[in-house]
């Protein structure tokens, strides 16, 4: 009778522990699926460093799931004893492989600072686990962190509602005319944005330009901006710099392009702008 009771307790514990392992596997699969989506299929989260907050929360949750999974397994005593430390290690390793995976996904990129955000999210959970006396409060602490990040997002989106911003021009082309200097840039683009009922144009700036080509992702490229003001509106034009090399000579010429950039006022973001998918014109 006692043996049957003990067997029942062990079976119930095994099932309960299996929930933690299944949750971890399911969440890892969820991250993999999200990372497999092309960049233009992702929803816009529009506030400063928004992607870093997402990475913090995403990998903070992953670290918690690793922790409970390791803590509720009995096969490896060392993993169970040092579950918080191994949780950070496994989370960091998974984040690194995920960034490498995104390198091969259209309009996604492999970014070192995104991985840093993954590791920081895991380290925050590690500190919470170590500091809190009751591990049950870990989940509540993570929820609080997500809520605070969400509040920042909501506050930033409210700021954007003060301005009506529209795209007035979007065009990209490749100049295939023969030139003497083979190093000369042959990729051009012209983007136009109008901000209605905007009074001050002196402290406006355009930053964080990303160009998604169908065979490459361009970041940290120099570009020119022109800002002009009418009685009520401000117009911004963005175009290429002649001496900046945008295209990789070792890759075939791209057929499509999409542009994403951020508009700042006094170094505070007021809007993230994304163009539609553009066919690149060939100029002969």
C-alpha positions as CSV (number, residue, x, y, z in Angstrom):
1,X,0.0,0.0,0.0
2,X,2.8,2.4,0.9
3,X,4.6,1.4,-2.3
4,X,1.6,2.3,-4.4
5,X,1.2,5.7,-2.6
6,X,4.9,6.5,-3.1
7,X,4.6,5.5,-6.8
8,X,1.6,7.8,-7.2
9,X,3.5,10.7,-5.7
10,X,6.5,10.1,-8.0
11,X,4.2,9.9,-11.0
12,X,2.4,13.1,-10.1
13,X,5.8,14.9,-9.6
14,X,7.0,13.6,-12.9
15,X,4.0,14.9,-14.7
16,X,4.3,18.3,-12.9
17,X,8.0,18.5,-13.8
18,X,7.1,17.6,-17.4
19,X,5.1,20.8,-17.6
20,X,8.2,22.9,-17.1
21,X,10.2,21.0,-19.7
22,X,7.3,21.3,-22.2
23,X,6.9,25.0,-21.5
24,X,10.6,25.5,-22.2
25,X,10.6,23.6,-25.4
26,X,7.4,25.3,-26.6
27,X,8.8,28.8,-25.9
28,X,12.1,28.0,-27.7
29,X,10.0,26.9,-30.7
30,X,7.9,30.1,-30.4
31,X,11.1,32.2,-30.6
32,X,12.4,30.2,-33.5
33,X,9.2,30.7,-35.5
34,X,9.2,34.5,-34.7
35,X,12.8,34.8,-35.9
36,X,11.9,32.9,-39.1
37,X,9.4,35.6,-40.1
38,X,10.7,38.2,-42.6
39,X,11.2,41.7,-41.2
40,X,8.2,43.3,-43.1
41,X,5.8,40.7,-41.5
42,X,6.6,41.9,-37.9
43,X,4.4,44.4,-36.1
44,X,5.8,47.9,-35.5
45,X,6.8,48.7,-31.9
46,X,7.4,52.4,-32.2
47,X,9.5,53.9,-29.4
48,X,13.2,54.5,-28.7
49,X,15.2,51.3,-28.2
50,X,11.9,49.3,-28.6
51,X,13.7,46.2,-30.0
52,X,16.0,46.1,-27.0
53,X,13.1,46.2,-24.6
54,X,11.5,43.3,-26.5
55,X,14.8,41.3,-26.3
56,X,15.0,42.0,-22.5
57,X,11.5,40.7,-21.9
58,X,11.7,37.8,-24.4
59,X,14.9,36.4,-23.0
60,X,14.0,37.2,-19.4
61,X,11.1,34.8,-19.8
62,X,13.3,32.2,-21.5
63,X,15.8,32.4,-18.5
64,X,13.0,31.8,-16.1
65,X,11.8,28.7,-18.0
66,X,15.3,27.4,-18.2
67,X,15.6,27.9,-14.4
68,X,12.4,26.0,-13.5
69,X,13.2,23.2,-16.0
70,X,16.7,22.7,-14.6
71,X,15.4,22.9,-11.0
72,X,12.8,20.3,-11.7
73,X,14.9,17.7,-13.2
74,X,16.8,15.0,-11.3
75,X,19.1,13.4,-13.9
76,X,21.9,15.9,-13.5
77,X,22.6,17.0,-10.0
78,X,25.1,19.7,-11.0
79,X,22.6,21.4,-13.3
80,X,20.0,21.4,-10.6
81,X,22.4,22.7,-7.9
82,X,23.6,25.6,-10.2
83,X,20.3,26.1,-12.0
84,X,20.4,30.0,-12.0
85,X,23.9,30.1,-13.4
86,X,23.3,27.5,-16.1
87,X,20.0,29.2,-17.0
88,X,21.9,32.4,-17.8
89,X,24.5,30.4,-19.8
90,X,21.9,28.4,-21.8
91,X,19.8,31.6,-22.5
92,X,22.9,33.4,-23.8
93,X,23.8,30.5,-26.0
94,X,20.2,30.3,-27.4
95,X,20.2,34.0,-28.0
96,X,23.5,33.8,-30.0
97,X,22.2,31.0,-32.2
98,X,19.0,32.9,-32.7
99,X,20.9,36.0,-34.0
100,X,22.9,33.8,-36.4
101,X,19.6,32.3,-37.5
102,X,18.2,35.8,-38.3
103,X,21.1,36.6,-40.5
104,X,19.7,34.1,-43.1
105,X,16.1,35.4,-42.8
106,X,15.0,38.1,-45.4
107,X,15.0,41.6,-44.0
108,X,16.3,40.4,-40.6
109,X,19.8,40.9,-39.3
110,X,22.3,39.5,-36.9
111,X,23.1,42.3,-34.3
112,X,25.6,42.1,-31.5
113,X,23.7,44.6,-29.4
114,X,20.5,42.5,-29.7
115,X,22.4,39.6,-28.2
116,X,23.7,41.9,-25.4
117,X,20.1,42.8,-24.6
118,X,19.3,39.0,-24.5
119,X,22.1,38.4,-22.0
120,X,21.1,41.5,-19.9
121,X,17.5,40.1,-19.7
122,X,18.9,36.8,-18.5
123,X,21.2,38.5,-15.9
124,X,18.3,40.6,-14.6
125,X,16.3,37.4,-13.9
126,X,19.5,35.8,-12.3
127,X,19.7,38.8,-9.9
128,X,16.0,38.5,-9.1
129,X,16.4,34.8,-8.3
130,X,19.4,35.4,-6.1
131,X,17.9,38.4,-4.3
132,X,14.4,37.2,-3.7
133,X,13.9,34.9,-0.8
134,X,10.9,33.2,-2.4
135,X,11.3,32.0,-5.9
136,X,7.5,32.3,-6.5
137,X,8.0,36.1,-6.7
138,X,10.3,35.7,-9.8
139,X,7.3,35.6,-12.2
140,X,5.7,38.6,-10.5
141,X,8.9,40.6,-10.8
142,X,9.2,39.7,-14.5
143,X,5.6,40.8,-15.1
144,X,6.3,44.1,-13.4
145,X,9.3,44.6,-15.7
146,X,7.2,43.9,-18.8
147,X,4.5,46.3,-17.6
148,X,7.0,49.1,-17.1
149,X,8.3,48.5,-20.6
150,X,4.8,48.5,-21.9
151,X,4.1,51.8,-20.1
152,X,7.1,53.3,-21.8
153,X,5.8,52.1,-25.2
154,X,2.4,53.5,-24.6
155,X,3.8,56.9,-23.5
156,X,6.0,57.1,-26.6
157,X,3.1,56.3,-28.9
158,X,1.0,59.0,-27.3
159,X,3.7,61.5,-28.2
160,X,3.6,60.4,-31.8
161,X,-0.1,61.2,-32.0
162,X,0.7,64.9,-31.7
163,X,2.1,64.9,-35.2
164,X,0.5,63.9,-38.5
165,X,3.4,62.5,-40.5
166,X,3.0,61.2,-44.1
167,X,5.3,59.9,-46.8
168,X,5.3,62.2,-49.8
169,X,8.0,60.5,-51.9
170,X,9.7,57.1,-52.1
171,X,11.9,56.0,-54.9
172,X,15.0,53.9,-55.5
173,X,17.1,53.3,-58.6
174,X,20.4,51.9,-59.8
175,X,22.4,53.9,-62.4
176,X,23.9,51.5,-64.9
177,X,25.5,54.1,-67.1
178,X,29.2,53.4,-67.7
179,X,31.5,55.4,-65.5
180,X,35.3,55.9,-65.3
181,X,35.5,55.4,-61.5
182,X,34.2,51.8,-60.7
183,X,34.1,52.7,-57.0
184,X,31.4,55.3,-57.6
185,X,28.1,54.6,-56.0
186,X,25.4,53.6,-58.4
187,X,22.5,53.2,-56.0
188,X,20.2,56.1,-55.4
189,X,17.1,56.8,-53.5
190,X,14.8,59.8,-52.7
191,X,12.5,59.8,-49.7
192,X,10.1,62.6,-48.7
193,X,8.2,63.1,-45.4
194,X,5.8,65.8,-44.5
195,X,5.0,66.7,-40.8
196,X,1.8,68.7,-40.6
197,X,1.2,71.5,-38.1
198,X,4.8,71.4,-36.9
199,X,6.2,74.7,-35.8
200,X,9.9,74.1,-35.1
201,X,12.2,72.6,-37.7
202,X,15.5,73.6,-36.1
203,X,16.0,70.6,-33.9
204,X,14.7,67.9,-36.3
205,X,17.0,65.1,-37.4
206,X,16.9,61.8,-39.2
207,X,18.7,58.8,-37.7
208,X,18.9,55.0,-37.8
209,X,18.4,54.5,-41.5
210,X,18.0,50.9,-42.5
211,X,17.7,49.8,-46.1
212,X,16.3,46.3,-46.7
213,X,17.2,45.0,-50.1
214,X,16.0,41.6,-51.3
215,X,19.6,40.3,-51.1
216,X,21.1,42.4,-48.3
217,X,20.4,44.7,-45.2
218,X,22.2,48.0,-45.1
219,X,22.8,49.8,-41.8
220,X,25.1,52.7,-40.6
221,X,25.2,54.2,-44.1
222,X,25.6,57.9,-44.5
223,X,22.9,59.9,-46.3
224,X,21.8,63.5,-46.9
225,X,18.8,65.3,-45.5
226,X,17.1,68.5,-46.5
227,X,14.6,70.1,-44.1
228,X,12.3,72.9,-45.3
229,X,9.4,74.7,-43.6
230,X,6.2,76.2,-44.9
231,X,3.8,78.3,-42.9
232,X,2.3,75.2,-41.1
233,X,4.2,72.1,-42.2
234,X,7.8,70.8,-42.3
235,X,9.1,68.7,-45.3
236,X,12.1,66.4,-45.0
237,X,13.9,64.9,-47.9
238,X,16.4,62.0,-47.6
239,X,18.7,60.9,-50.4
240,X,22.0,59.1,-51.1
241,X,25.5,60.5,-50.8
242,X,27.5,60.2,-54.0
243,X,30.7,58.9,-52.4
244,X,28.9,56.3,-50.1
245,X,29.0,52.7,-51.3
246,X,25.7,51.1,-50.6
247,X,25.8,48.0,-52.7
248,X,28.1,45.0,-52.4
249,X,29.9,44.4,-55.6
250,X,30.1,40.7,-54.9
251,X,26.3,40.3,-54.8
252,X,23.8,40.5,-57.7
253,X,21.9,43.7,-58.1
254,X,18.9,44.0,-55.9
255,X,15.4,44.2,-57.4
256,X,13.5,45.6,-54.4
257,X,14.1,47.9,-51.5
258,X,12.4,49.1,-48.3
259,X,13.5,52.0,-46.1
260,X,13.1,52.5,-42.3
261,X,14.3,55.5,-40.4
262,X,13.4,57.5,-37.3
263,X,12.6,61.2,-36.9
264,X,14.0,62.9,-33.8
265,X,13.3,66.3,-32.2
266,X,15.9,67.4,-29.7
267,X,17.3,63.8,-29.7
268,X,13.9,62.4,-28.7
269,X,12.2,60.1,-31.1
270,X,8.8,61.3,-32.4
271,X,8.2,58.7,-35.2
272,X,9.5,55.6,-36.8
273,X,8.8,55.7,-40.6
274,X,8.7,52.7,-42.9
275,X,8.2,52.9,-46.6
276,X,6.3,50.4,-48.7
277,X,8.2,47.7,-50.7
278,X,9.7,49.5,-53.7
279,X,10.7,48.1,-57.1
280,X,14.2,49.4,-57.9
281,X,14.3,51.2,-61.2
282,X,17.2,50.6,-63.6
283,X,18.7,53.7,-65.3
284,X,20.7,53.2,-68.5
